[in-house]
Amino acid sequence: MKIGFVGIGNIGRHLATNLISTGFDVTVFDLDASAIARLVQLGATGASSPREVASVCDTVFTCLPSVKAITQVVTGADGLAQGFRSGSTWVDMSTNDLHELQRLAGILAEKGVATLEAPVTGGAHNAESATITILVGGDERIYRDHAKAFAAMGGRVFYIGALGKASIIKVITNMLAFIHIAATAEAYMLAAKGGIDMRLAWEVIKASSGNSFIHETESTTILSGSYDIGFSLDLSCKDLGFATQLGREFDVPLEIATLVEQINLRARDEYGGSAGSPMVAKLLETACGTELRALGFPENLEEYLATMPRAERLGNPIL
């Protein structure tokens, strides 16, 4: 099987690297020429467009930051749809809008191209170590045909069901993560205002019923002052928008998620879309005139995660 990979950024480059390292024939494309060059050095073949990737590959994986980017890569003038042959497969590993995913799948189906969705959850550190969780939706037979490729890229692989189902559960996991980070910031502020040492507060919460993977890991970037988990406010606002949209469609009153979406939107307005999503805590710090800081946490989340036993690192729900 000849595999293409379009979108080799923060997550995609690790996924593509793992395919290369396990012996797959991989052709790559990205708007960043240096990203292509790095993977070519590892054994990939570089391409000049998504169309070229599709024309030489049996299956093309995409891992892209926005619905707009996904749509352009698939249906643009030099997109995948222009290069795919009948019998090919498109696998979207992005966090996508399920309706746009289904629309694009319909366009490709008319050309005899199958579609799978395979959003990932676990962050760049788990993508690099091939322990990231992969959520697959689409025709189960096509999924089975790609089992070796999924195994090369991830740790746990879940088949969720029909196309669109994986997008729903992926949005749910991210929604929970953003709720956790906002709630953790409020918990820390109560502790700080109550005169509790921040490092001690972190240790106590970790040993309590209020603990979560987000508290153990991503909240440390608040305490270090870096707010950097490799995931931006633009992305958190996009994913929370997907969640609240699903709430409206399914008639589920997502009161907590809607509030957290508004907090993230305010943080984006204040600090910019490229700022890290834990910057929601900065809003609270400013409002209360108190910084949430503790000694002993590195500014780089991946550096911190490297100190954790592997079994404890496998649950991170952020992409």
Secondary structure, 3 states (H helix, E strand, C coil): CEEEEECCCCCHHHHHHHHHHCCCEEEEECCCHHHHHHHHHHCCEECCCHHHHHHHCCEEEECCCCHHHHHHHHHCCCCHHHHCCCCCEEEECCCCCHHHHHHHHHHHHCCCCEEEECCEECHHHHHHCCCEEEEEEECHHHHHHCHHHHHHHEEEEEEEECCCHHHHHHHHHHHHHHHHHHHHHHHHHHHHHCCCCHHHHHHHHHCCCCCCHHHHCCCHHHHHCCCCCCCEHHHHHHHHHHHHHHHHHCCCCCHHHHHHHHHHHHHHHHHCCCCEHHHHHHHHHHHHCCCCCCCCCCCCHHHHHCCCCHHHHCCCCCC
